[in-house]
Amino acid sequence: MLDKAVSHDDVTRFLSQEDSGSQALWQQVKPVVRQMEKALVPQEQGCLLVDDSIIEKPYTDENGLVTVHYDHSHER
């Protein structure tokens, strides 16, 4: 949808801010959402999807950025 207008680094910078809650997220995405709304034909609808899933990586070593978390699927 954004044709790579938002990079991985943009997301990382946003998440590293002190205030990265839902209100701050809305302020970031609101201009894009409004632009897409204007581009849509009145009968069309759009949606914003946010995927916050974590992919299991059982063989990744712990380091300064990656740490062990409780795995609900394996209950450990």
Secondary structure by P-SEA (a helix, b strand, c coil): cccccccaaaaaaaaacccccaaaaaaaaaaaaaaaaaaccccbbbbbbbbccccccccccccccccccccccccc
